[in-house]
Amino acid sequence: MKILMVCLGNICRSPLAQGILENKVKDYHLTFEIDSAGTGGWHAGEKPDLRSIQIANKNNIDITAQRARKIRSIDFEYFDWIFAMDQSNLNDLRKQAHEHELDKIVKMTHFSKKYNLQDIPDPYYGEGDGFQIVYDMLSESIDCFLDHLNK
């Protein structure tokens, strides 16, 4: 299975989501190809935001090898699931996709029991525990997605 995580700049939420999912699929003994991208390309080639790296490290996940990139038209065909971090990203992705690709594009919290269809907030300009909140939302949403796959 091929999964793409998407946020705005691909330096905060989607790299963290990629890292969390890569870490969790080991526990499920599943083989996935996981990547992340942004709807914008401002940070292309950059490492994830230091705060995302730190919260990942705090949870024994290393995302330092990731590099930001902008979503490409081929991604819509290639990936089985494309997870958007918020409604704005979801709208942008759906505008770019062909009609037959729309069903594979969902909000990150689509399968979540606790955060069902809420936006994953962008912590970039925030302070305090924003990255922890994002981590917790992503972790629960990813657990629910994996549970859905195992039904």
NUNULO-309949 format. One line per field, with one value per atom (N, C-alpha, C, O, CB): residue in one letter; y, z, x; atom name. Coordinates in steps of 0.02 Angstrom, whole numbers, plus 50000, padded with zeros to 5 digits. Glycine has a CB too. Layout:
NUNULO-309949
drenba (A ...);
north (Y ...);
up (Z ...);
east (X ...);
seba (CA ...);
This chain:
NUNULO-309949
drenba (M M M M M K K K K K I I I I I L L L L L M M M M M V V V V V C C C C C L L L L L G G G G G N N N N N I I I I I C C C C C R R R R R S S S S S P P P P P L L L L L A A A A A Q Q Q Q Q G G G G G I I I I I L L L L L E E E E E N N N N N K K K K K V V V V V K K K K K D D D D D Y Y Y Y Y H H H H H L L L L L T T T T T F F F F F E E E E E I I I I I D D D D D S S S S S A A A A A G G G G G T T T T T G G G G G G G G G G W W W W W H H H H H A A A A A G G G G G E E E E E K K K K K P P P P P D D D D D L L L L L R R R R R S S S S S I I I I I Q Q Q Q Q I I I I I A A A A A N N N N N K K K K K N N N N N N N N N N I I I I I D D D D D I I I I I T T T T T A A A A A Q Q Q Q Q R R R R R A A A A A R R R R R K K K K K I I I I I R R R R R S S S S S I I I I I D D D D D F F F F F E E E E E Y Y Y Y Y F F F F F D D D D D W W W W W I I I I I F F F F F A A A A A M M M M M D D D D D Q Q Q Q Q S S S S S N N N N N L L L L L N N N N N D D D D D L L L L L R R R R R K K K K K Q Q Q Q Q A A A A A H H H H H E E E E E H H H H H E E E E E L L L L L D D D D D K K K K K I I I I I V V V V V K K K K K M M M M M T T T T T H H H H H F F F F F S S S S S K K K K K K K K K K Y Y Y Y Y N N N N N L L L L L Q Q Q Q Q D D D D D I I I I I P P P P P D D D D D P P P P P Y Y Y Y Y Y Y Y Y Y G G G G G E E E E E G G G G G D D D D D G G G G G F F F F F Q Q Q Q Q I I I I I V V V V V Y Y Y Y Y D D D D D M M M M M L L L L L S S S S S E E E E E S S S S S I I I I I D D D D D C C C C C F F F F F L L L L L D D D D D H H H H H L L L L L N N N N N K K K K K);
north (49942 50000 50062 50063 50000 50112 50175 50232 50243 50188 50268 50321 50386 50387 50300 50440 50507 50552 50557 50537 50585 50634 50704 50718 50625 50748 50813 50869 50866 50816 50920 50982 51040 51031 50988 51099 51158 51161 51163 51221 51162 51170 51109 51110 51223 51055 50991 50997 50967 50965 51037 51040 51028 51016 51108 51031 51022 50959 50909 51083 50962 50909 50847 50792 50935 50855 50794 50755 50693 50814 50786 50745 50707 50650 50788 50740 50707 50648 50594 50757 50658 50604 50546 50488 50630 50562 50510 50470 50409 50542 50505 50471 50428 50372 50521 50454 50416 50352 50298 50459 50359 50301 50250 50190 50322 50274 50228 50189 50129 50266 50222 50190 50139 50085 50242 50158 50115 50054 50001 50155 50058 50000 49941 49884 50018 49956 49902 49858 49797 49931 49890 49852 49809 49758 49901 49830 49793 49742 49704 49841 49741 49696 49705 49657 49623 49768 49786 49817 49847 49834 49810 49842 49897 49885 49790 49958 50017 50058 50057 50059 50094 50147 50211 50224 50143 50252 50312 50372 50369 50305 50426 50487 50546 50537 50490 50605 50665 50719 50717 50690 50768 50823 50882 50877 50802 50939 50999 51023 51009 51054 51059 51088 51148 51168 51110 51176 51230 51205 51157 51292 51238 51216 51262 51258 51207 51305 51355 51325 51354 51400 51267 51236 51176 51137 51215 51168 51110 51100 51147 51117 51039 51021 51031 51009 51061 51064 51077 51018 50978 51140 51015 50966 50987 51045 50960 50942 50961 51016 51024 50900 51053 51103 51072 51016 51136 51108 51083 51060 51011 51135 51094 51076 51009 50971 51130 50995 50929 50875 50820 50928 50890 50843 50828 50770 50871 50880 50871 50829 50785 50939 50842 50803 50731 50684 50835 50721 50653 50618 50561 50655 50651 50621 50604 50552 50668 50647 50634 50569 50537 50693 50549 50487 50432 50387 50502 50438 50387 50378 50322 50321 50433 50432 50482 50539 50450 50460 50503 50523 50481 50466 50588 50613 50658 50693 50651 50658 50704 50690 50734 50703 50630 50615 50639 50641 50540 50659 50682 50750 50790 50686 50763 50828 50849 50808 50825 50912 50938 50936 50945 51009 50925 50928 50949 50944 50859 50973 50992 50931 50892 51053 50926 50871 50876 50931 50873 50819 50815 50781 50744 50775 50794 50765 50689 50657 50791 50660 50587 50556 50498 50566 50595 50570 50547 50498 50624 50580 50563 50494 50458 50615 50475 50408 50356 50300 50408 50374 50327 50303 50243 50358 50348 50330 50302 50322 50391 50254 50223 50267 50269 50154 50302 50348 50412 50412 50316 50468 50534 50568 50582 50576 50582 50612 50686 50705 50576 50728 50800 50819 50792 50838 50865 50884 50929 50931 50917 50966 51011 51021 50998 51079 51056 51066 51104 51089 51102 51154 51193 51148 51152 51250 51106 51060 51010 50994 51023 50986 50939 50971 50939 50917 51033 51068 51076 51065 51136 51096 51105 51039 51038 51133 50986 50920 50898 50872 50868 50907 50885 50925 50898 50891 50987 51028 51003 51009 51101 50975 50951 50880 50861 50955 50842 50771 50761 50803 50731 50704 50684 50655 50634 50631 50653 50630 50560 50546 50632 50515 50446 50439 50385 50402 50492 50490 50521 50518 50527 50550 50588 50545 50568 50622 50483 50440 50423 50406 50376 50427 50410 50470 50462 50383 50528 50589 50604 50620 50650 50598 50609 50651 50660 50541 50678 50715 50666 50610 50756 50689 50646 50616 50560 50686 50652 50628 50590 50578 50687 50570 50536 50473 50461 50516 50434 50372 50381 50334 50318 50440 50452 50447 50471 50520 50416 50413 50477 50501 50350 50502 50560 50627 50674 50557 50631 50695 50694 50734 50711 50651 50639 50702 50745 50606 50706 50758 50828 50877 50762 50833 50896 50910 50863 50896 50973 50991 50975 50983 51066 50953 50950 51022 51045 50896 51057 51128 51137 51096 51160 51190 51205 51237 51292 51251 51204 51230 51279 51304 51173 51293 51331 51397 51413 51344 51437 51503 51503 51555 51552 51446 51441 51435 51429 51382 51435 51428 51373 51345 51495 51359 51313 51241 51217 51332 51208 51136 51119 51063 51103 51164 51152 51090 51053 51210 51078 51019 50956 50903 51025 50960 50901 50885 50827 50914 50936 50927 50894 50847 50994 50919 50890 50818 50774 50931 50804 50735 50689 50635 50732 50711 50670 50657 50601 50703 50709 50701 50653 50610 50769 50662 50618 50546 50500 50642 50536 50468 50432 50374 50470 50464 50433 50421 50368 50477 50469 50462 50405 50367 50527 50398 50344 50277 50228 50356 50273 50210 50189 50130 50218 50236 50220 50199 50154 50280 50230 50209 50138 50097 50257 50123 50055 50004 49948 50051 50021 49977 49965 49909 50007 50017 50011 49961 49921 50080 49965 49920 49848 49802 49941 49838 49770 49738 49683 49771 49773 49744 49694 49664 49799);
up (50000 50000 50000 50033 50061 49963 49956 49984 49964 49882 50032 50068 50065 50075 50141 50051 50048 50099 50101 49977 50140 50188 50160 50135 50258 50163 50132 50179 50210 50067 50184 50219 50173 50113 50289 50200 50159 50133 50073 50198 50178 50157 50163 50142 50197 50191 50199 50244 50231 50131 50298 50347 50419 50462 50342 50432 50502 50509 50536 50524 50484 50496 50455 50482 50483 50389 50347 50358 50355 50275 50371 50387 50453 50460 50390 50500 50564 50554 50582 50615 50514 50499 50464 50479 50455 50417 50382 50432 50430 50329 50476 50524 50573 50589 50563 50596 50642 50608 50637 50667 50547 50511 50497 50506 50445 50476 50464 50527 50524 50439 50584 50647 50667 50690 50702 50657 50679 50635 50660 50680 50570 50527 50546 50532 50454 50578 50602 50652 50652 50635 50696 50747 50715 50744 50797 50658 50624 50575 50544 50588 50567 50520 50449 50413 50542 50430 50363 50323 50351 50368 50258 50214 50175 50132 50165 50191 50159 50127 50150 50209 50075 50049 50072 50056 49970 50110 50140 50121 50123 50217 50102 50083 50107 50132 50005 50099 50116 50064 50030 50188 50060 50012 50037 50085 49941 50005 50021 49961 49904 50045 49974 49918 49890 49833 49941 49930 49907 49906 49941 49953 49867 49859 49890 49873 49788 49936 49964 49999 49999 50013 50029 50069 50035 50067 50136 49971 49934 49948 49943 49859 49965 49979 50051 50071 49935 50092 50162 50207 50191 50186 50263 50315 50349 50342 50368 50386 50426 50477 50496 50462 50497 50549 50611 50629 50567 50642 50700 50755 50790 50728 50763 50815 50799 50845 50823 50735 50716 50728 50752 50641 50712 50725 50800 50820 50700 50841 50914 50942 50983 50948 50921 50948 50923 50959 50928 50862 50836 50879 50901 50761 50889 50930 50999 51026 50934 51028 51095 51097 51149 51117 51039 51033 50995 50967 50997 50996 50966 50891 50866 51001 50856 50784 50753 50776 50764 50703 50669 50601 50557 50662 50591 50527 50492 50444 50537 50516 50490 50418 50385 50533 50393 50324 50273 50213 50316 50296 50250 50221 50253 50286 50161 50128 50098 50068 50073 50107 50082 50006 49972 50108 49981 49909 49898 49942 49875 49838 49819 49786 49752 49770 49798 49767 49691 49663 49789 49658 49585 49558 49594 49563 49497 49467 49468 49475 49395 49460 49459 49528 49532 49438 49581 49648 49654 49690 49700 49620 49625 49598 49623 49589 49547 49518 49558 49568 49444 49580 49611 49680 49695 49617 49722 49792 49799 49764 49837 49846 49861 49906 49900 49892 49952 49999 50000 50003 50070 49999 50007 50064 50060 49941 50118 50178 50181 50183 50241 50183 50189 50263 50299 50147 50285 50355 50376 50434 50372 50328 50346 50285 50230 50371 50296 50243 50183 50126 50271 50197 50142 50098 50037 50171 50129 50090 50053 49995 50136 50085 50053 49991 49938 50102 49997 49940 49883 49825 49961 49900 49849 49814 49753 49881 49851 49821 49775 49720 49876 49797 49757 49692 49642 49796 49693 49632 49581 49521 49649 49606 49561 49536 49484 49598 49571 49554 49499 49487 49616 49464 49417 49456 49514 49365 49426 49461 49489 49545 49414 49451 49475 49532 49561 49416 49549 49604 49669 49720 49582 49667 49724 49786 49842 49705 49777 49835 49878 49937 49811 49850 49888 49927 49965 49842 49919 49953 50010 49999 49903 50072 50131 50182 50178 50163 50228 50283 50329 50338 50323 50358 50403 50458 50479 50433 50482 50538 50514 50553 50580 50451 50422 50462 50471 50350 50485 50521 50596 50634 50499 50619 50690 50728 50706 50701 50786 50831 50873 50888 50876 50894 50938 50901 50925 50979 50843 50806 50740 50696 50794 50733 50669 50628 50647 50682 50573 50522 50546 50511 50498 50603 50623 50583 50557 50699 50576 50546 50594 50655 50527 50567 50606 50603 50549 50577 50659 50656 50634 50651 50724 50598 50576 50635 50656 50513 50662 50721 50704 50750 50761 50641 50620 50656 50682 50546 50659 50690 50763 50797 50653 50788 50857 50906 50888 50864 50968 51022 51069 51060 51060 51119 51170 51146 51114 51196 51161 51148 51082 51074 51204 51034 50968 50933 50904 50924 50936 50903 50940 50909 50898 51006 51044 51027 51019 51120 51021 51002 50933 50923 51002 50887 50819 50822 50791 50773 50860 50866 50892 50865 50912 50945 50975 50926 50922 51039 50890 50841 50785 50765 50812 50760 50707 50730 50695 50682 50789 50815 50822 50801 50882 50851 50859 50791 50780 50903 50746 50680 50640 50606 50640 50646 50611 50642 50605 50614 50708 50739 50713 50698 50816 50708 50684 50611 50592 50693 50571 50500 50496 50459 50462 50535 50534 50560 50533 50575 50610 50634 50579 50570 50696 50542 50486 50434 50408 50454 50419 50370 50394 50353 50354 50458 50486 50499 50525 50549 50483 50493 50439 50440 50494);
east (50042 50000 50044 50096 49952 50023 50061 50020 49963 50080 50049 50013 50052 50113 50000 50017 50047 50013 49952 50041 50054 50030 50042 50097 50066 49992 49998 49977 49923 49957 50019 50001 50020 50030 50037 50025 50038 50110 50121 50022 50158 50228 50271 50329 50258 50244 50280 50341 50393 50301 50334 50388 50365 50407 50422 50300 50277 50234 50256 50237 50172 50123 50136 50138 50054 50143 50148 50213 50210 50143 50271 50329 50320 50342 50391 50288 50274 50227 50237 50245 50174 50127 50162 50149 50070 50206 50244 50286 50286 50290 50321 50363 50324 50344 50403 50267 50225 50199 50202 50165 50175 50149 50204 50194 50115 50262 50318 50335 50350 50380 50333 50348 50294 50309 50356 50231 50175 50166 50145 50112 50179 50168 50213 50197 50179 50269 50312 50275 50282 50377 50235 50198 50143 50124 50166 50118 50065 50093 50055 50018 50159 50193 50167 50155 50184 50158 50134 50190 50236 50074 50186 50235 50200 50158 50267 50218 50190 50245 50302 50149 50228 50271 50238 50180 50280 50275 50246 50288 50350 50241 50255 50290 50248 50193 50301 50275 50238 50254 50306 50254 50209 50217 50177 50139 50194 50188 50151 50112 50130 50197 50058 50020 50059 50048 49949 50104 50148 50220 50237 50141 50261 50330 50382 50440 50345 50361 50407 50467 50521 50370 50458 50511 50544 50579 50483 50532 50558 50633 50673 50546 50651 50720 50741 50795 50764 50700 50718 50700 50656 50682 50735 50719 50654 50633 50778 50623 50564 50583 50641 50535 50532 50540 50572 50556 50471 50618 50653 50605 50619 50700 50549 50501 50467 50452 50448 50456 50429 50482 50465 50408 50544 50599 50603 50611 50666 50597 50602 50545 50557 50604 50484 50427 50431 50412 50359 50455 50465 50518 50508 50485 50575 50628 50604 50623 50688 50564 50536 50497 50491 50491 50471 50431 50469 50439 50366 50536 50581 50569 50572 50572 50556 50547 50597 50602 50473 50633 50682 50655 50646 50750 50643 50618 50669 50652 50552 50731 50781 50802 50829 50841 50790 50809 50758 50772 50819 50699 50647 50665 50700 50579 50642 50650 50583 50548 50705 50567 50503 50501 50552 50492 50440 50428 50356 50314 50443 50343 50275 50241 50273 50276 50177 50139 50144 50147 50065 50146 50150 50087 50053 50214 50072 50012 50014 49962 50003 50072 50078 50062 50043 50149 50069 50054 49982 49967 50068 49937 49866 49851 49808 49823 49887 49879 49918 49894 49902 49977 50023 50001 50005 50091 49978 49963 49893 49847 49971 49886 49822 49779 49718 49832 49812 49779 49818 49880 49773 49783 49814 49777 49718 49811 49814 49785 49802 49861 49810 49751 49759 49753 49711 49706 49795 49796 49738 49720 49861 49710 49655 49610 49625 49682 49555 49506 49534 49518 49445 49575 49606 49649 49645 49647 49691 49732 49689 49703 49781 49636 49590 49559 49556 49535 49536 49506 49556 49540 49479 49618 49670 49685 49692 49734 49690 49705 49648 49661 49716 49587 49530 49524 49501 49465 49545 49544 49595 49585 49559 49650 49704 49693 49720 49770 49653 49644 49592 49549 49623 49599 49547 49488 49496 49575 49431 49371 49379 49356 49312 49410 49417 49468 49474 49439 49504 49552 49526 49560 49615 49467 49442 49429 49439 49378 49408 49392 49453 49445 49360 49512 49572 49600 49648 49625 49570 49593 49545 49487 49597 49570 49529 49567 49628 49507 49529 49559 49596 49574 49506 49651 49691 49649 49662 49748 49600 49558 49496 49450 49536 49494 49437 49416 49357 49453 49464 49450 49453 49439 49499 49471 49479 49414 49362 49510 49418 49359 49355 49300 49362 49412 49415 49411 49380 49478 49443 49449 49412 49428 49522 49364 49330 49318 49278 49265 49353 49349 49370 49357 49279 49403 49432 49495 49526 49448 49513 49577 49634 49626 49578 49690 49752 49779 49798 49804 49783 49802 49875 49918 49792 49888 49956 49993 49974 49957 50044 50078 50135 50168 50106 50146 50205 50213 50266 50202 50159 50164 50143 50144 50121 50123 50100 50157 50215 50054 50138 50186 50162 50108 50197 50201 50180 50178 50224 50112 50122 50118 50084 50058 50080 50085 50054 50079 50040 50064 50144 50172 50153 50145 50248 50146 50123 50050 50032 50130 50009 49939 49935 49897 49900 49974 49976 49999 49968 50023 50051 50075 50020 50008 50136 49986 49934 49876 49851 49907 49856 49802 49822 49783 49782 49883 49908 49913 49892 49975 49940 49950 49883 49877 49985 49833 49767 49735 49705 49722 49740 49709 49741 49707 49715 49806 49842 49825 49816 49919 49819 49798 49729 49718 49795 49684 49616 49617 49579 49570 49658 49666 49691 49665 49713 49743 49771 49721 49717 49835 49683 49630 49579 49555 49595 49561 49514 49540 49502 49502 49604 49633 49633 49629 49704 49638 49642 49575 49572 49682 49521 49454 49438 49384 49400);
seba (N CA C O CB N CA C O CB N CA C O CB N CA C O CB N CA C O CB N CA C O CB N CA C O CB N CA C O CB N CA C O CB N CA C O CB N CA C O CB N CA C O CB N CA C O CB N CA C O CB N CA C O CB N CA C O CB N CA C O CB N CA C O CB N CA C O CB N CA C O CB N CA C O CB N CA C O CB N CA C O CB N CA C O CB N CA C O CB N CA C O CB N CA C O CB N CA C O CB N CA C O CB N CA C O CB N CA C O CB N CA C O CB N CA C O CB N CA C O CB N CA C O CB N CA C O CB N CA C O CB N CA C O CB N CA C O CB N CA C O CB N CA C O CB N CA C O CB N CA C O CB N CA C O CB N CA C O CB N CA C O CB N CA C O CB N CA C O CB N CA C O CB N CA C O CB N CA C O CB N CA C O CB N CA C O CB N CA C O CB N CA C O CB N CA C O CB N CA C O CB N CA C O CB N CA C O CB N CA C O CB N CA C O CB N CA C O CB N CA C O CB N CA C O CB N CA C O CB N CA C O CB N CA C O CB N CA C O CB N CA C O CB N CA C O CB N CA C O CB N CA C O CB N CA C O CB N CA C O CB N CA C O CB N CA C O CB N CA C O CB N CA C O CB N CA C O CB N CA C O CB N CA C O CB N CA C O CB N CA C O CB N CA C O CB N CA C O CB N CA C O CB N CA C O CB N CA C O CB N CA C O CB N CA C O CB N CA C O CB N CA C O CB N CA C O CB N CA C O CB N CA C O CB N CA C O CB N CA C O CB N CA C O CB N CA C O CB N CA C O CB N CA C O CB N CA C O CB N CA C O CB N CA C O CB N CA C O CB N CA C O CB N CA C O CB N CA C O CB N CA C O CB N CA C O CB N CA C O CB N CA C O CB N CA C O CB N CA C O CB N CA C O CB N CA C O CB N CA C O CB N CA C O CB N CA C O CB N CA C O CB N CA C O CB N CA C O CB N CA C O CB N CA C O CB N CA C O CB N CA C O CB N CA C O CB N CA C O CB N CA C O CB N CA C O CB N CA C O CB N CA C O CB N CA C O CB N CA C O CB N CA C O CB N CA C O CB N CA C O CB N CA C O CB N CA C O CB N CA C O CB N CA C O CB N CA C O CB N CA C O CB N CA C O CB N CA C O CB N CA C O CB N CA C O CB N CA C O CB N CA C O CB N CA C O CB N CA C O CB);
